[in-house]
Amino acid sequence: MSRIRHVRGSRLATAGVAVTGTAALLAAVLSPTAGAVDGPTRSSVIEDAETVLADRAGALGLSSAQETKVRDVVIDEDGTRHVRYDRTYRGLPVLGGDFVLHLNPDGTYRSTSRATKSELSLATVTPKVTAPKAADLAAGLLRAAHLGETLKKLSAKPRLVVDALHGAPKLAWQTDAVAHDGLGNPVGRTVLTDATTGDRIDTWDTMESASGDGKSLYGGTVPLETTQSGASYQLKDATRGGTYTGDAANQTDKCLLTVCLTRAPATVFTDPDNQWGSGEASDRTTVAVDAQYGTDVTWDYYKKVHDRNGIAGDGKGSFNRVHYGKDYNNAFWDDNCFCMTYGDGDGKQLGPLVSLDVAGHEMSHGVTSKTAALRYSGESGGLNEATSDIFGTLVEFYADNAEDRGDWRIGEKIVRSGLGREALRFMDKPSRDGKSADCWSEKLGDLDVHYSSGVGNHFAYLLAEGSGAKTINGVSHDSPTCDGSTVQGIGRAKLGKIWYRALTVYMTSSTNYAGARTATLNAAKDLYGGDSAEQKAVAAAWSAVDVG
């Protein structure tokens, strides 16, 4: 089994195709492992990728009108490398323009994973539909999605893009419509509009939802790394990239789309004796303990299990805001602030949303955005949500916390009786929530992404635990298959390694469930060998949820 290393960033130029990228570098992961043969360096990987792009520009559909930007680089221990790119056309972002170059250990071309193979050629990049018209259409759809509610501070600002995800490439307006509901909490909708005809192409939710020690709300007394500041201590962890937790004081962000004019405060929690919280929700510090603990465990899971140094893979710590909004039944990751935000819940359906699996779920959206960037719509959106449910669950198992034992239910700690069920989602049999899909069908992409995720969640459970009834950490699980087959599980650790490999190396923004099957089969082959028991188990688990 090969070990995988992550680096990010590059800057290069190829003949006829401009190629740019970020300058960030994760130097630590490029250090040779003990006893290992010196492998390729970042600079040599970039040089090889430059040569390949220049030689294969035509085959990759690249032209002088396009520019590519490196999003991520993964180097296997044997020298195989995988370079992930985004693309623009005449300066406009291309939805579905991303691709991954897979190079052999000697730097020669091996294969490509592409979000779309459509030829990028437009007669014009001048829209016939005006930006104000696109904004009005998006605002109307946001109002329709919240029919009967009073929306305040509604704003919508379109940006021109090239849509290569929905048939032939076309000029489009991508508009993020945002507003505040009656309680002052944020709501949002992204709308993709044909910039020539004004027809709606697609729409989706904007938000990707949900040493001292401290007494947490859900996890008992937990260890915390803090920072001394004078005679007091800050809830800030220098050992994990400087991540910290602050109080949002029940305020919300004042934003114009993705640009926030003011953000809800994140005043760092302090404590005089380094003993945090009381274990009761009435103590504002208690949920901060849960949030910081969730960040710590998620960081450690990705670092120790997948050798990923932080959410972006660059060693940078995120931060948490707790007590956000009023009766806010949500938690979300925001790439713009590189932060996690937690509501307190309404106390009727949900309590404070700071449980371990919710923390792992939301921060995994950040990992996805830095790697495959699965589009938050259709089947790729379902896979995006499934990815967060999978890793959120694996984080919970990894923590091995006696007060919050690992299981295959999402959000079971935060759910209150008013929700009418014991958890937000059930991965062994997703349809138990009354809305999620157990099995793939042609209409799956029409579901909300939180429900189309059921197929990926069901697959993950079957691959790890197998089919049939069993009790895991005192919780009853029962997972029937869609085709009547019996599936033997290969364990949670192998599931995590296979899914992470598939996400970071083979999936692209447009990957659907059929593509996820191919990506995970490739990942299993890389990790365990072709025709291995693990690869056969992956195939069997996908077939068991009707993804063939």
Secondary structure, DSSP 8 states (H G I E B T S, - for coil): ---EEEE----EEETTEEEEE------GGGS--TT------HHHHHHHHHHHHHHTTTTTT--TTEEEEEEEEEEETTS-EEEEEEEEETTEEEET--EEEEE-TTS-EEEEEES-------S-S--SS-HHHHHHHHHHHHHHHTTTS--EEEEEEEEEEEE-SSSS-EEEEEEEEEEE-TTS-EEEEEEEEETTT--EEEEEESS-B--EEEE-SSS-EEEE--EEETTEEESEEGGGTTEEEEE-TT---EEETTEEEE----EE-EESSSEE--SSTTSHHHHHHHHHHHHHHHHHHHHHHH---STTSSS---EEEEEESSS---EEEETTTTEEEEE---SSSB--S--HHHHHHHHHHHHHHHTT---SSHHHHHHHHHHHHHHHHHHHHHHTBTTB---SEESTTTB-GGGSSSSSEESSSGGGGSS--SS--TTGGGS-HHHHHHHHHHHHHHHHH-SEEEEETTEEEEE--SSS-------HHHHHHHHHHIIIII--TT--HHHHHHHHHHHHHHHH-TT-HHHHHHHHHHHHTT--
